[in-house]
């Protein structure tokens, strides 16, 4: 007859308490957590749910063997496998959100393109740098309270260009860039900030002000789109940028610029000179995409 070795519960209790203390610290300290780590936490949650399921089944099995023990029946009466299944569904839903490809997955793509690509003009490069900074910081996965709809990414990115164009037309694009990146820097420590954009930019998406739509934004957006910008988001997420997004808005809200917008391709160099873009090279050659 095979002899079964007695299995002590103590090591399991120690391990469970250790996990609980670790999670308490994570909740209190709220450290930076990357997507790969979040996926590991999802697997840990699934493992712990499996452990709870096994404990409940073991207790229910013992309850059948001890059906006349009222005290034991009260002990297991609070356990409900359907509740555990509901918890598992919640973990799966959260996991599917974490599993989704986000701009954080495109961080390397952004670094390899926007951050290093020469669009041929100092201001366009600066705008691209702001976009890259936004992608790298806002969608880093640091803040679990921040939620977003992937389908809105192209319009948000476009409004960053619109905002940059407006401030460029006012002669303070670099100041806008500095303030925007400072806002991004603070995201790592401010878990209460769940805005997808700085307020002054986000407000442009909600409140129509014709002065926000400039020929500067149109020209800069065209140069970005002719470069690598159109591939930034549709690479892994399959969400292409709309090449006419800004021009459509300008034509709608700035009738006085319709002619300039309509002829902008043929007159691009004239418009570049008109809004005073500074070439990054003497011949202003732009890298091939």
N, C-alpha and C positions, 0 to 999 in steps of 0.2 A: 504494500500500500504506500503510495507516494505521500511523503511528508511535506506539508506546506509551511514555508517559513512565515513567521508572523511579521506583518508589515506595520511599522509604527507610523502614526499620523504626524508625529512631531516635526519631521523634516518638511512635510508639506505645509504645515502651519507656519514654520519659519519662513519658507519661500513666499507664501501668500502675504505675510506681514511685510516682508521686504519690498514686494511689488507695490503694496498699498502705500508704504512710506515714500517710495520713489515717485508714485503718481501724485501724492499730496504735494511733494516738493515741486513737481512740474507745474501743477495748477497754481501754486503760490508764486513761484519765481517767473513763470512764463518765459522760458528761454527761447532763443531762436531755434525753430524746428524746420528742417527742410522736407521736401516732398518724400524723399526716399525714407526718411525717418518716420514720417506720418504713415507710410505704407507698412512699416515694421510695427507701428502701434496698432494698426488695423489687424495685422496677423496675430499680435499679442491678445487683442480683444477677442478674436475668434477662438484662440486657444483657451483663454480663460472661460469663455462661454461653454466650450466643450467640457471643461473640467466641472463647471457647475451642473451641466446636463448629466454627467456621469455620477456626480454626488447625489443628485435628486433621484436618479434611477436606482442607485444603490439603496438609498433610504426607503424608496417605495417598495423595493424588493424585500427589504427587512420588515417593512410594515406588514406585508402580506404574511410573512412568517410569524409576525407578532401581532396578529389581528385582534387579539383579546387584550392587548396592552394599551389602555386608553391614553396613558401618558405619552407613549411613543406615537400614537396616531395624532395627538395634538402637536407633537414636535414636527411632523412632516406635513401637516395640513396647510401650512403657509406656502409650500413649494408648489408651483404650477408650471408644468412644461410649456404650456401655451405662452406664458409670460416670457419664458426664456427664448422661445421662438420669435416673439415680438422684438426682444432685445437684439437677437441675431439679425433680424431684418433691418433694424435701425443701424447696426454696425455695417451691414452690407450697403445700405443707402449712403452712409457717410463715406464708406470705402469707394463707392462708385464716383463720388464727388472728388475724392483725393486722386483716384486713378485717372480722371479726365486729364487730357493734355491741356495745359494752361500756358500763358505766356511765360511762366517760370520755366517750363520745358524749353521754351525758345530763348532762354537767357544766353546760352552759348551762341545761338544763331544771331542774336542781337549783337553780341560782342564781336562776332566774326564779320558782321556786315555794317550795321549802323555806326559802331564805334571806330571802325578802321577804314571805312569806305570814304573816298574823297569825291564829293559831289561836284567839286569844281569851284565852290563859292564858300567863303568863310561862314556866312550867315546860315546857309543850308546845312553845313556841317554842324553848326551850333544847334540848330533845330533838331537834327538827327541825334545829336548827343543827348538832348533833353528827352527825346522819345526812348532812347536806349536806357537812360537812367530811370525813367518811369517804369519801363518793363521789368528791369532788374530789381527794383525796390518795391513797387506796389504789389507785384505778383510773386513775391519771394516765398509765400507760405508762412511767414512769421506770425501773422495775426489770424488766429482761427475764427475771429468774429467777422472778418471781411469776406463777404459773399458777392458774387458777380455773375452776370450772364455773358457767356462767351460771345454770343451773337452781337453784343453791343461794342465789342472791342474796336472794330474799324471806325465807328463814329467817334468814340472817345479819342482815339489816336488822331483822327482828323481834326477834332476840335483843339487839340494841343497845337497843331499846325496853324489853325485859325487864330488862336490866342497869340502864338509867336508872331504871326503876320501882323496882327493889330499892333502889338508892342513895337515891332520893327518899324511900322509906319509912323509911330510916335517917337522913334529914336531911342527907345529904351529896351531893346530886345535882350541885351546882355544882362541887364538888371532882372528882367523877367526870368531868364535862364537860371540866374543865381538863386532867386527866391523859390523857383519851382524845385530845384534840386535840394534846397534846404528843407522844403516840405517833405520831399522824398526821404531825406536823411532821418527825419524825426519819426518815420513810420516804424522803424525797428524797435522803438521804445514806447510808443504810444498805441496801446491796444484799443483805445477808445476811438481812434481815428479810423472810421470805416468808409471814408469818402474814397471814391475811385480816382478823383482828381482834386487838385486844390480848389478852394471855393470859387475864386475868381474865374477859373476855367470852367468848372462845372456849371456855374451860373449862366455861362454863355449857351450851354446846351438846353437850358430851360427858359431863358428870357431872351426874346428876340430884340436885338439892338442893331440896326443897320450898320452902325459905325464899327461893329466887330468884324464885318466882312470886307476884306481889303484885297486889292490887286496884289499886294505883297504876298498874302497867303496863297493866292492862286498860282503865282509864279513859283514860289518855294515848293508848293505841293507838286506841281508839274515836274520839277527837277527831281524831287524825291521819288516820284512814281517812275520816272525814266531811269532812275538808278535801281537800287535794290529794295526800296521801301515796299513795293507791291508784293514782295515775297516774304516779308517779315512775319506776317501772321498766318498766311495760308500754307506755310511750309508743313507744319504738323497738325494744325487745327483745321485746315481746309476752309479757311475764311479769308477770301481775297479782299484786298482793299479796293474800294470803288474809285477808279481814276477820275470820275467826274463829280465826286461827292461835294467838294468845296465849290467848284464852278457852278454847280446847280444851285447851291445856297446863295452864292454871290449874285447870280442872275435873278434869283427870286427876291432878295432883299435889297439889292443895290442896282436898280434899273439903270442908273447913270453909268454903271460899269459894264453893261451888256455888250457894247461894241468892243471894248477892250478885251473882254473875255472871249468873244466870238473870234477875234483875229489874233489871239494871244500866241498861237503856235507860229504863225508866219512872222509875228513881230516880237518873238520871245527875247531876242538880244536887245531890242530897243527898250522893252519893259524891264529887263535886267538892269540896264543902265539907268532907267527912270527911277527905280526903287533903290538904286545905289548898292547892289550886291558887289562884294569885293572878291575878285578871283583869287583862288588859292595858288595859281601858277600864272606865269606871264601870258600864256596862250589860253588860259581858262579851259584846258582840256578836262573833260569829265571821264572818269573811269568807265570802261565798258562793264555792263552788268554781268 
